[in-house]
Amino acid sequence: MKFATRSLLAVLVVVLVPFLNAQQQTATSAAAPTAASQSDAPDSCPHAFTVGANNNSILYCVTDTGAITTIETPIGHSMIGAGGEGYGLCQESPAAEYHDYAATWTNNWNYPQIVTLTKSVIKISRTTSDGNWTLVQTISKVAANASIKVVMALTNNQSVDKVAYLLRFADIDPNYADHYHSVGGASLESAWSWDATGYSSHYGLQLLNSSKSPFSYQQGFVYFDNTVSNACNFADRSASAGFASADDINVSVGYVYAGVVPAHQTLTVTLTYRRT
């Protein structure tokens, strides 16, 4: 009888321990941020958001890495071209460059972590593979004017102050399916592009600085191309006068912040995508 009791206890231990371990792992996973996919296909739409109706509406798709692969505003009018949308980061010295524009990206990032995901907001944290920088992006929809709010918080994880450039980039290609001619402009506070097919006014999209910047430098740029290859050379192929017009190829835009990020400190900027 004693042997039977011990055998029964042994069986219970064998059965219950894996079950309890699985339960503990599940609880731990639920409490921790989600480890997201590193892949970032330009046509992927893992997280879709919509707000508004008719001409006061927007639809956009955010990848696990924090790039925006699709923007339609009003819904039905596509704004993002083949060059993609996303972010770039440059450390000035020693020089190091990191970016993810959905269509192209560097491989020096760790896997992203999805911190928050609701019907109106997604918050993603991503650290560079060298551990020097962490970028936390909070992307949310604004119902009042059918726009996208993008908050980027950049943390210097190093023990010394560093000069950094932080770039938001978008290949704005209004009405992509029937696009023939695009025009772009840039100022101290924003950059934008619109479809001028037939040299008449059509839909467009603006990337706007929406808060007081903690960086010492900020500027909008318009480019004679649909890509920005290196955030450390953010002015390359930009229009010096802040105005660009291109036949049969689309222009792109960027907004740049630059300055000293103190050791173990975070600088935060806010931008808005809205129709023009």
C-alpha positions in Angstrom: 0.0 0.0 0.0 2.9 2.3 0.8 4.4 1.5 -2.6 1.1 2.4 -4.3 0.9 5.8 -2.5 4.5 6.6 -3.5 3.8 5.6 -7.1 0.7 7.8 -7.2 2.7 10.8 -5.9 5.4 10.2 -8.4 2.8 10.2 -11.2 1.3 13.4 -9.9 4.7 15.1 -9.8 5.5 14.0 -13.4 2.1 15.2 -14.6 1.8 18.4 -12.6 5.3 19.9 -12.8 5.3 20.4 -16.6 1.8 21.8 -16.3 2.7 24.3 -13.6 5.9 25.3 -15.5 3.8 25.9 -18.6 1.4 28.0 -16.6 4.2 30.0 -15.1 5.8 30.6 -18.5 2.4 31.7 -19.9 1.9 34.2 -17.1 5.5 35.6 -17.5 4.9 36.0 -21.3 1.7 37.8 -20.7 3.3 40.3 -18.4 6.3 41.0 -20.6 6.4 43.1 -23.8 5.8 41.1 -26.9 8.9 40.2 -29.0 7.9 41.2 -32.5 9.0 40.1 -35.9 12.2 41.5 -37.3 10.9 41.3 -40.9 9.4 44.4 -42.4 8.0 43.8 -45.9 6.8 47.0 -47.6 3.4 45.6 -48.4 2.8 44.1 -44.9 0.0 45.4 -42.7 0.1 43.7 -39.3 -1.5 46.6 -37.4 -4.2 48.6 -39.3 -5.9 51.7 -37.9 -8.7 53.8 -39.3 -10.6 56.9 -38.2 -13.1 59.4 -39.7 -15.2 59.2 -42.8 -15.4 60.6 -46.4 -12.9 63.5 -46.9 -12.0 63.6 -43.2 -10.7 60.1 -42.9 -7.4 58.2 -42.7 -6.3 54.5 -42.9 -2.7 53.5 -42.0 -0.7 50.3 -41.3 2.1 50.0 -38.8 4.7 47.2 -38.9 6.1 45.4 -35.9 9.2 47.5 -36.2 7.4 50.9 -36.2 7.4 51.8 -39.9 4.2 52.9 -41.6 3.7 51.0 -44.8 0.4 52.4 -45.9 -1.3 55.8 -45.5 -4.6 56.6 -47.2 -6.1 60.0 -46.6 -8.9 60.4 -47.5 -9.4 56.6 -47.4 -9.0 55.3 -51.0 -6.2 57.7 -51.8 -2.8 56.1 -51.3 0.1 58.3 -50.1 3.1 56.0 -49.6 5.2 54.9 -52.5 7.7 52.1 -53.1 10.4 53.8 -51.0 8.4 53.3 -47.8 8.2 55.2 -44.6 10.1 55.0 -41.3 12.9 56.3 -39.2 16.7 56.8 -39.3 19.3 57.4 -36.6 22.9 58.6 -36.8 25.5 58.7 -34.1 28.0 61.4 -35.1 31.1 60.1 -33.4 32.2 57.4 -33.7 30.0 57.3 -36.7 27.2 54.7 -36.7 24.0 54.7 -38.7 20.7 52.8 -38.2 17.5 53.0 -40.2 14.3 51.2 -41.1 12.2 52.6 -43.9 10.1 49.4 -44.4 11.5 49.1 -48.0 15.1 49.1 -46.8 16.7 48.7 -43.4 20.0 48.1 -41.6 20.6 44.9 -39.7 22.1 46.6 -36.6 18.8 46.6 -34.6 17.6 44.2 -32.0 14.2 42.7 -32.3 11.5 45.2 -31.5 9.2 44.9 -28.4 5.5 45.9 -28.7 4.9 47.6 -25.4 1.3 48.7 -26.0 -1.3 47.7 -28.6 -4.9 49.0 -28.7 -7.4 50.0 -31.3 -6.0 53.5 -31.4 -2.3 53.3 -30.4 0.8 51.1 -30.8 3.9 51.6 -28.8 7.1 49.9 -29.9 10.6 49.9 -28.3 13.7 49.0 -30.2 17.3 49.0 -29.2 20.3 49.1 -31.5 22.3 45.9 -31.6 25.4 47.6 -30.1 23.1 48.6 -27.1 24.0 52.3 -27.5 20.5 53.7 -28.3 16.9 52.8 -27.6 14.1 54.3 -29.7 10.5 54.1 -28.4 7.8 55.1 -30.9 4.2 55.7 -29.9 2.0 55.9 -33.0 -1.7 56.9 -32.5 -4.6 58.0 -34.5 -6.2 61.5 -33.9 -9.9 61.4 -34.4 -10.4 65.2 -34.4 -8.6 65.8 -37.7 -8.1 62.3 -39.0 -4.3 62.4 -38.6 -1.4 60.3 -37.3 0.5 61.3 -34.2 4.1 59.9 -34.1 6.0 60.3 -30.8 9.7 59.3 -30.9 11.7 59.1 -27.7 15.4 58.5 -28.2 17.5 57.3 -25.2 21.3 57.5 -25.1 22.3 54.3 -23.2 26.0 55.3 -23.1 27.9 56.9 -20.3 28.9 59.9 -22.3 27.0 62.6 -24.2 26.6 61.9 -27.9 25.5 64.0 -30.9 22.7 62.2 -32.7 20.5 62.8 -35.8 17.0 61.5 -35.7 15.1 61.3 -39.0 11.5 60.6 -40.0 11.3 59.7 -43.7 8.4 59.1 -46.1 8.2 58.4 -49.8 5.0 60.4 -50.3 3.5 59.4 -53.6 0.0 60.7 -53.7 -2.6 58.7 -55.7 0.1 56.1 -56.4 -1.9 54.1 -58.9 -2.4 57.1 -61.3 0.7 59.1 -60.4 2.5 61.1 -63.1 3.8 64.2 -61.5 4.6 65.0 -57.9 5.7 68.2 -56.2 7.3 68.6 -52.8 8.2 71.4 -50.4 9.9 71.8 -47.1 10.3 74.4 -44.3 11.6 74.7 -40.8 8.5 73.0 -39.4 7.3 70.5 -42.0 7.7 68.8 -45.3 5.0 67.8 -47.8 4.3 66.4 -51.2 1.2 66.6 -53.4 0.0 65.1 -56.7 0.1 67.8 -59.5 -1.0 65.6 -62.4 -2.1 67.9 -65.1 -0.6 70.8 -63.1 -3.8 71.1 -61.1 -4.3 70.7 -57.3 -4.9 67.2 -56.0 -4.4 65.2 -52.8 -1.2 65.4 -50.7 0.4 64.5 -47.4 2.3 66.6 -44.8 4.9 65.6 -42.2 4.7 68.2 -39.5 6.8 68.9 -36.3 4.1 69.1 -33.6 5.9 70.0 -30.4 8.7 72.1 -29.1 11.9 70.2 -29.9 14.6 69.4 -27.3 17.1 69.2 -30.1 19.2 72.2 -31.1 18.5 71.7 -34.9 15.4 70.8 -36.8 14.5 71.0 -40.4 12.2 69.6 -43.1 13.6 68.2 -46.3 12.3 67.3 -49.8 14.3 64.9 -51.9 14.7 64.3 -55.6 14.4 60.5 -55.0 12.3 58.0 -53.2 15.0 56.8 -50.8 17.3 58.1 -48.2 20.2 55.7 -48.0 22.0 57.1 -44.9 20.6 59.1 -41.9 24.2 60.5 -41.4 23.9 62.2 -44.8 20.3 63.3 -44.4 20.6 66.3 -46.8 21.8 64.2 -49.7 19.8 64.7 -52.9 17.6 67.3 -51.2 16.2 70.4 -52.9 18.4 73.3 -51.7 15.5 75.8 -52.1 13.0 73.6 -50.3 11.0 72.9 -53.4 11.1 70.0 -55.8 9.1 69.0 -58.9 9.7 65.7 -60.7 8.2 64.3 -63.9 7.4 60.6 -63.9 9.3 60.0 -60.6 8.1 60.8 -57.2 9.7 63.0 -54.6 10.1 62.0 -51.0 10.3 64.0 -47.7 12.0 63.9 -44.3 12.1 65.7 -41.1 15.4 65.8 -39.1 16.3 66.6 -35.5 20.0 66.9 -34.5 21.8 67.7 -31.3 23.5 66.4 -28.1 21.7 63.7 -26.3 23.1 63.6 -22.7 24.3 60.3 -21.2 21.5 58.1 -20.0 18.9 60.7 -21.0 15.9 60.7 -23.3 14.9 63.3 -25.8 11.3 63.2 -27.2 9.9 64.7 -30.4 6.4 64.6 -31.8 5.3 64.7 -35.5 2.0 64.5 -37.3 1.0 63.1 -40.7 -2.0 64.9 -42.1 -3.6 65.4 -45.5 -2.9 68.6 -47.4 
